[in-house]
Amino acid sequence: MITKLDDLLELVKSKGRKRLVAAYANDSHTIGAVSAAIDRGIVDAVLVGDIETIKKVCAEEGINPDKFELVQEANDVKAGAKAVELINEGKGEVLMKGLLSTDKYMRAILNKEKGLMPGKKNDMLTHMAVMEVPAYHKLLVCSDMAIIPDPDFKQKQAILNFLVSVAKSLENPKPKVAVLAATEQVSVGMRACAEGAWLGMMGNRGQIGGAIVDGPLSLDCAVDMESARTKKLTSEVAGDADCLLFPNIEAGNIFYKACTKFAHAELACMVMGARVPCVLTSRGDSMNTKLYSIALAALNAK
């Protein structure tokens, strides 16, 4: 099991290159991260955007534009659609957001006729993050922080399965999943507590393959062994969680931002549930975050 994001770069390199398509890749962070991923043997890449702008950025950054396949599309919305089209044509295994806004990127993925959804009845997308928090002893796989506002029980089941899948891709053979709530007590009046208990019971009965699931757990009990001991919790997950399933987007988003801003966590992010992993980072994220995110998506690409 890997415990650092730098180890992720080495792990994915051993799996062979994947082909990435970047939508509206007109900015230095996207181009720089994709260039670094190419240099590390992680991906080959197609950049969709304004070729003149891309070449100008490459010149400013000292990057050889010949290492990319360049596809001309100067409009951000059309560039998103073109990138998705290339994926659907089999010309890429990973999609990446460039300089276009998240809503335009997601619209391209979700387009009913030309998007990337598998076309099944219960299709859903979820935002996954692998976080390296300096105060924690290993990587944390977390969801959902950016897409599903208030997941219902079936959606939580799906998110849980995505969490397990990503944790296993990081060579964790049996991930420990904490289903979070405001308290570790099973309070029937709190939906997050009740659903956490149901998911924990499903885990105990082997209905969640290859994982140890416990819930509800408060955040302190999930990640701090001393808190778990003080509250006399008997749990394989408490104090040693690999994965955190948040009760709603507010909890997940606040945790995610608090870790990055106050605890200086580093992270890798992607969207799962589409036909291919989709790199989703903020336009303001660092090149390192984008590189780690490319590596995570490539590792989970089929």
Secondary structure, 3 states (H helix, E strand, C coil): CCCCHHHHHHHHHCCCCEEEEEECCCCHHHHHHHHHHHHCCCEEEEEEECHHHHHHHHHHHCCCHHHCEEEECCCHHHHHHHHHHHHHCCCCCEEEECCCCHHHHHHHHHCCCCCCCCCCCCCCCEEEEEEECCCCCCCEEEECCCCCCCCCHHHHHHHHHHHHHHHHHCCCCCCEEEEECCCCCCCCCCHHHHHHHHHHHHHHCCCCCCCEEEEEECHHHHHCHHHHHHCCCCCCCCCCCCEEECCCHHHHHHHHHHHHHCCCCEEEEEEECCCCCEECCCCCCCHHHHHHHHHHHHHHCC
